[in-house]
Amino acid sequence: MSEKLRKKLLNYELKVFGTVGLQAHEYFQSKDNIQPLHYVKFGNPKNQAVLLVHGYGGSAITFFRIIPELMKHFYVIGVDLLGFGASERPEFIFDTFEKTIAFFTTSLVTLLNFLQIKNVIIIGHSLGGFISTHLAALIKERVVALFLVGAAGFTSKNFTDEEFEVMFGKISKWYDVPTEIVVILNYLTFTKKIPLFNWATENMKSDFVSAYFDTATLHLNREERELFVRYYKTVHKLGSCAHNSVWSLVKYGSYSEHPIIRVLTENPDLTVFIYYGEHEWLDIAHVRVEVSRVGLEKQFRLIKNCGHQVFMQNPTEVLQQFYEDYKSILKDLDV
């Protein structure tokens, strides 16, 4: 990894956190190579630890709007998953589910051990929700609660053509992308299992980043948008070893033998809460069916006025719901 580009990336990270009033001296930003994962720490280490796990292609900065509030009450650790953000990019072949999921979970367990975190609340978003579920099952004796937000790979359902059209419509509308483009990308990605990022040029990746963060639905102001664009353009210059992981997880994980719902039913002692935005493009109707089937309907939450990027689009409501659910945990524990 280019050290010059990594320093540039960390500087953008500082600036993103600065937009919500966080100054560099108020938190810890890992800048060495002691851990393969880049991470940031906020708040008092004596408080309950919260681990933030981002989604596919993301990094810790996607939680920037909820961190200032969380750190008042919790010891918050935000990570860049292995192969993403400012974390290391080891050579790796994603050819089995077990190897792929261990690629992510092992490095997270190693970090928790390094930081001497004995008990943790895990908040996982999108692909990070899928990874967090398998992480929680692996270290469930240390998990206070698991919060799945817009989690991908929740059920083992196969879509009908009609349902795919509905999903495509949501994605294209939400991200202002022509439906035909979304259909083609989906076909190449999930049907043909073609790792498109291997084919994309640097200019194509740069254009995608600009287009993605240009949408008004993310509720970013001009300064925030420019910083996110610069940050993720730098990420793509650093390269990635983890983008191809999604093909392995789709093939062997979600919609196959290892969906989240199965992990939860096999680990009924895990305390879990399930959040989705009301305009989510994922199939939350089927998620609700499965949640009800296994008796977890009381743990399902629908966050208003947002889609997949809950933490950017409605941070206030998701925080209110989180605090409410956390208080219920303390009550159950008679704390």
N, C-alpha and C positions, 0 to 999 in steps of 0.2 A: 504494500500500500504506500502511495506517495505521502510522505510526511508533510510536505508543503500543502497538499490538497486537504489532508486531514485537519491540519491547523486552521485552514480556511473554513472548513466545515464546522469546526468547534466554535469559531468566531461567529458564524451565522447562528449557531445554536444559542450562544450568549445573547445575541441581539433579539432573537425570537422571544426568549424568556424576558428580556428587557421590555418588550411591548406590553407585558402584563404587570410591570412594576418590579420584577425580580432583578436584583443586582448581583453581579458575579460573586461578591463576598458573602452573599446570603445562602449559598448552596455549594455543594462539591461537584466538580466536573472532572471525571477521570481523563487524564491526558497521557498516561503512561501505557505500557504494554504488559502490565502485570496480569490483567485479565483479557481474554479474547473479546469480551463484551465491553463496549463503551456504555457507561452508565452515569446518571446524575442522581444526587441525593439531596433531599430537602427536608427541613424540619428537625425535630429533636429525636435522636436515636433511642431515647428512653420511651418514646411513644410506640403505639402499635404500628408495626411495619405494613406498608402497602406496596405491592409490586405492580407496576403498570406495564402491560405487554401490548405493544402496538400491532397493527394489522399488516397485511401483505404490502411490501414496498414502502412502509412507513418507518417511523422512528419515534423516539421519546418526545420529540417536540409536538407531536400531534395531540398531546395531552396538555398543552401549554395553558389552556383556559381554565382547567380545573385544579392545577397544581397549587396556585397561591392560596386557595381556600383549604385544600386537603392538608397542606403542610402546617396549618394552624393546630391541627389535632392529631396528625399522623406523621410517622417517619416514612417519607415517600421515596421510593426508588424507581426511577424511570430507566428502562433499558433500550438499547438498539439490539434487536435480535441478531444472532450470528449471520453474517453475510449481508446485513443491511446497515444503513446509516453510517456511523463512524466505527462500527465493530469490524473485527478482522474478517477476512475472506479466504478461508482455507480451501484448498482443492477438495472437491467432494462430488461423488456421483450419486444422484438421487434415484436409486433403482429399486428400493423396497420401502414399504411403509415404515417398518421398524427402524431402519437406518435413518430415514428422513426425520421421523418424529424425535429420535434420540439426538440427532444433530442439533435440534433446538433445545430440548429439555435438559440434556446433560450440561450444557453451558449455563443454563439458568440455575440449576441446582448448585453447580460449582460456584457461581456468584453469590448465591444465598449463603453458602457455607463460608465463603471468603469474608462476607460481611457479618458473619455470626448471627444471622437471622434465624431465630428458633421458631417463631410463630409468625405467619404472614397472611394477609388478605391479598388475594390475587384479582386484579381487574384486567380482563383480556378483551381486546376489541377485534372483531372480524376474524382473520386468520389467527390472530393472537388469542382469540377466545378458544379456538380449536386446540392450539398448542397449550394454552393454560389449563384446559380440561385434562389433557394427558399428563401435564406437569403435576396438577393437583392429585391425580390418582396415584402418581409415583411417590409423592411426599405427603399423603393425606394426613398423617399424624401431626404435621406442622401447619396445616392449612386451617385458618380460622373460618374463612368463607371464600367462595369463588363467585365473582361477579362476571357474567358473560354479557357483553354489550355488542349487539349486532353480530353475534358469532356466526361464522361460516361453518358449513359442514355439520349442522345440528342434527339433521335427520338422514335416513337412508333411502329417501324417496327418489324414484326416477320420474323426471318431468315428462308430461305429455307435450306434444307440439303446441297445443293451445296455451298451456301454462308457460312454456318458453316464450311465446309471443308476448304474454302479459309481462313477464319479467324483463324482456328486452325493452318493452315500451317504458317501463319504470326507469331503467338505467339510462336510456337515451334522453328521456325527459329531464331526469334529475341532473345529469351531467352535460346536457346540451350537446349530445353526440347523435348523429343520424342513426336511426334504428338499423339500417342496412349494414352500417359499419360494425355495430355491436353484434349483429347476427354472424357476420363473417368472422370476427375475432373469436366469438364463442365457439364456432364450428372448428376453427383451427386449433384453439386451445384445448377444449374439453373433448372433442370428438377425435380429432387427428393427433392430439397430444404433441403438438409442435411447439417447442420452446421459442416463442416469438421474440423474446428479448435477445436471443442469440443472433437473430437476423436484423434487428433494428440498428440503424446507424446512430451515431451520436447526435446528429441533427434531428432525427426522428424522435429520439428520447427527449431531446430538449424541447421540441415542439409539443410533445405530449404533456410535459410538465407545465409549460406555459398555458396550454389549453385547459388542463385540469384545474389549475388554481385560478383561472380567469372566471370560472363560474360563480355567479352571485350566491348560489345555494350554500357555499361554505361559510358565508357571512364573514369573510376576511376584509379588513379595510385595506387601503392601498399599500401602506407600509408593511403590513403583515403578508399580503400577497407577494410583494416583491421579495421579501426575505425568504418565504417558502420556496419561491421559484428559484432563487439563487442557491438556496440550500440543496434542493433536490437535483438541480442541474450539476452541482458539485458531486453529489452522491453518485450520479451516473458516470461521471468522469472517473471516479474511484473504481467503478466496476462493481459487479455483484456475483457472489457464488451461490446466492440463495433464491434468486428469481425462479429458477427451474424447479424448486421444491414444490411449487403448487401443482405441477403435473403429477408428481408422485403422490401427493396427498389426495388429489382428485381421483386418481386411478385406484389407489389402495385405501384411502381414508374416507372422506365424506362421500355420501351416496354409495358406500360399499360396506366393508366389514367393520369400520371403526368410527362411526358417527358419534357426535357428542352424546346423544340420547342414550346410546348403548353404554358408554363409559359411566354416565350418571347412574343408570340402573344397576350397573355392576358394582357401584360404590355408593350405596344409599346413605352411608354415614357422612358423606360430603355435604356441607351446607352450601347451597347454591341459589343464586338469584339470576334471573334471565331477563335482560333488557333489550328491547328493540324500538327503533323509531317508528312512528305510525306510518311514515312514508317509505319504509325500508323496501329495497328492491329484491331482497331475498324472500323466499317463500315462507313468510311468518304465519300464514294461515295453516300450513301443514305443521309448522313448529308448535302451534297452539294445540293442534290435534294430538300430537305426540306427547306434549307436556301433560295434557289432560289424561291421556291413556296411562301414563306411569305415575299419576298422582302428584304432579308438580305444578298444577295450575295456580296454586296460591303463591308460587314463587315467580310468576310471569308478570312483567311490567311493560306497559306500552308508554313510551315517552312522546309527548305531544310536540307538534311543530318541528319535526326533524325527520331526516331519513337515515342513511347509513352512518354518516359522520356525526354521531350524537354529541360527542364532546365539543365539537366546533359549533354545531347548529343550535343546541339548547343546553349549554353547560349548567345553567341555573337549575333547571328541573331535574337533570340527571343527578346533580349533587344533592338536591333535596331528597330525592328518592333513595340515594345511597345512604344518607344519614339516617333516614327513617328505618331502613332495613338493618343498618348496623346497630341501631338502638334495640331492635327486636332480638338481635343476636345476644347482646349484653343482657337483656331481660331473661332470655332462655338460659343463659349461663349463670343467672342470678348474681351478676356483677354490679 
